[in-house]
Amino acid sequence: MTDYASNIANAHPLENNVVAAGQPSAAQLKEALAGGVRTVVNLRPAGEFDEFDEAALIADAGMHYVHIPVAGPEDINDASARTLDAALAEDQRPAIVHCGSSNRVGGLMAYRARYLQGKNADEALQVGLDAGLNPESPLFAAIQKKLE
């Protein structure tokens, strides 16, 4: 795993210099930024996390911050997948995509794989699992249905 992500909860290194993860601490984000991360994508909706101002920390470091609020399955859709896809463009990586646990990251990654990257439903679901989609969570069944 990339050194900058090794201490982040539920970190899952993906292809193309992308790490899916749970919520990084301010110190972990600073370490990631020092390690070359160019973009941080936050899937947590406003009000879900307020321990520090993540957007300001990223902006102060001169990195790219993208906020895609995903509260549940209804927020995993074409618009959020396109926003994620643009945020993960080659010139924006390395990147960290996070939510609270990486479960929603996995869900959105699966949807993106299916509808923007042309993977079949099984391949897309595996992308989601590799990115932290929890098969025990209620989101898992909703994502399976969306991928059909």
C-alpha positions in Angstrom: 0.0 0.0 0.0 1.1 3.5 -0.6 2.9 4.8 2.5 0.7 7.9 2.8 -2.5 5.7 3.1 -1.1 2.9 5.3 -2.5 4.4 8.5 -5.9 5.5 7.2 -8.8 3.3 8.4 -10.1 0.8 5.8 -7.7 2.0 3.2 -7.9 0.1 -0.1 -5.3 0.8 -2.7 -7.0 0.7 -6.2 -5.5 0.9 -9.7 -4.3 4.2 -11.2 -3.0 5.8 -7.9 -6.4 5.9 -6.2 -6.9 4.9 -2.6 -10.5 4.3 -1.2 -10.7 4.8 2.5 -12.6 5.7 5.7 -12.2 9.1 7.2 -8.6 10.3 7.4 -7.5 12.4 10.3 -6.0 15.8 9.8 -2.6 14.4 10.4 -3.2 11.5 7.9 -4.3 14.0 5.3 -1.2 16.1 5.8 0.9 13.0 5.5 -0.9 12.0 2.3 -0.5 15.5 0.8 3.2 15.4 1.7 3.3 12.0 0.0 2.1 13.5 -3.3 -1.6 13.2 -3.2 -3.1 15.8 -5.5 -6.9 15.2 -4.9 -9.1 14.3 -1.9 -12.7 13.4 -2.7 -15.0 13.5 0.3 -18.3 11.6 0.1 -19.6 12.5 3.5 -22.6 14.8 3.5 -22.5 18.2 5.3 -22.9 17.8 9.0 -21.7 14.2 9.2 -18.2 15.1 10.2 -17.0 18.2 11.9 -13.8 17.3 13.8 -11.8 19.7 11.5 -12.3 21.7 8.3 -11.2 19.2 5.7 -11.9 21.5 2.7 -9.8 24.3 4.3 -6.9 21.9 5.1 -6.8 20.6 1.6 -7.1 24.1 0.0 -4.3 25.5 2.3 -2.1 22.7 1.1 -2.8 23.7 -2.5 -4.4 20.4 -3.4 -7.7 19.7 -5.1 -10.8 19.1 -2.9 -14.0 17.6 -4.3 -17.1 17.1 -2.2 -19.7 14.6 -3.5 -22.3 14.2 -0.7 -23.5 10.5 -0.6 -25.9 9.9 2.3 -27.3 6.7 0.9 -28.1 4.7 -2.3 -30.2 7.5 -3.8 -27.1 9.7 -4.0 -25.2 7.0 -6.0 -26.3 8.0 -9.5 -25.1 9.2 -12.9 -24.3 12.7 -11.6 -22.2 11.6 -8.7 -20.4 9.0 -10.8 -19.5 11.6 -13.4 -18.3 14.0 -10.7 -16.1 11.3 -9.3 -14.8 10.3 -12.7 -13.7 13.9 -13.4 -12.1 14.1 -10.0 -10.1 11.0 -10.7 -8.8 12.1 -14.1 -5.1 11.2 -14.7 -3.9 14.8 -14.0 -5.7 14.8 -10.6 -4.0 11.6 -9.2 -2.8 10.3 -6.8 -6.1 10.7 -5.1 -7.9 9.6 -1.9 -11.6 9.0 -2.0 -13.2 8.6 1.4 -16.4 8.5 3.4 -16.8 7.3 7.0 -15.8 3.7 6.4 -15.2 3.3 2.7 -18.5 1.5 2.2 -20.1 4.4 0.2 -16.8 4.8 -1.7 -17.2 1.2 -2.8 -20.8 1.7 -3.8 -20.0 4.7 -5.9 -16.9 3.1 -7.4 -19.0 0.1 -8.4 -21.6 2.3 -10.1 -18.9 4.3 -11.9 -17.3 1.0 -13.1 -20.7 -0.2 -14.5 -22.0 2.9 -16.1 -19.0 4.9 -17.0 -16.3 2.3 -17.5 -18.5 -0.4 -19.2 -17.9 -3.2 -16.8 -20.5 -5.9 -16.5 -22.5 -6.1 -13.2 -20.3 -8.8 -11.7 -17.1 -6.9 -12.5 -18.5 -3.6 -11.3 -19.6 -5.2 -8.0 -16.0 -6.6 -7.5 -14.7 -3.1 -8.1 -17.0 -1.9 -5.3 -15.9 -4.7 -2.9 -12.3 -4.0 -3.6 -12.9 -0.3 -2.7 -14.6 -1.1 0.6 -18.3 -1.9 -0.2 -19.4 -4.0 2.8 -21.4 -7.1 1.8 -23.1 -7.0 5.2 -24.4 -3.4 4.8 -27.8 -2.4 3.5 -26.0 -0.4 0.8 -24.7 -3.6 -0.7 -28.1 -4.9 -1.8 -29.1 -1.5 -3.1 -25.9 -1.3 -5.2 -26.4 -4.9 -6.5 -29.9 -3.8 -7.7 -28.5 -0.6 -9.4 -25.9 -2.6 -11.3 -28.4 -5.0 -12.8 
